[in-house]
Every structure is written in C-alpha cells, then in structure tokens.
C-alpha cells in the first residue's frame, strides 16, 4: 500500500478556498480542461448570434450574397459542433 500526502485543512466556512487547495496540485490539468472546454463550446455560444443574423437577412429580404455568407458561417458552425 502506498502512502498518500495528507489532505489540506478543509474549511466549511470557505468551501471555494478549500476546493482550490485540493486542486492546487492539479492546476495545469484543470487549466487545460477549462481551455479545451472553452474551445469546444465556442461554436455553441456563437450559434444564436449567427442564427439571428440569418433570420434578420431573411426577414429584411436582403441580397442573396449576404444570405449565403451568413448561411455558410452557420453551416460551418454546425459542422464544428459535430466534432
């Protein structure tokens, strides 16, 4: 059986500080996970903006070139979300 390092003091009055103390040895992994999640979720965060743009162009009866440009970006976001 291997020995483990003792857990840092946990403080019920400051749970966030206690959680940060527990995660301190894993800072790089947590930072990498947060960065990967942000990159992965960016298309989902942008989709409402792009969808609104497509709706605005359709309602306003805008030029076809503008609609195809917005639609192309929307299709790219859909493909990126499927990754």
Secondary structure, DSSP 4 states (H G I P E B T S, - for coil): ----PPPPPP-TT-HHHHHHHHHGGGHHHHHHHHHHHHHHHHHHHHHHHHHHHHHHHHHHT--HHHHHHHHHHHHHHHHHHT-
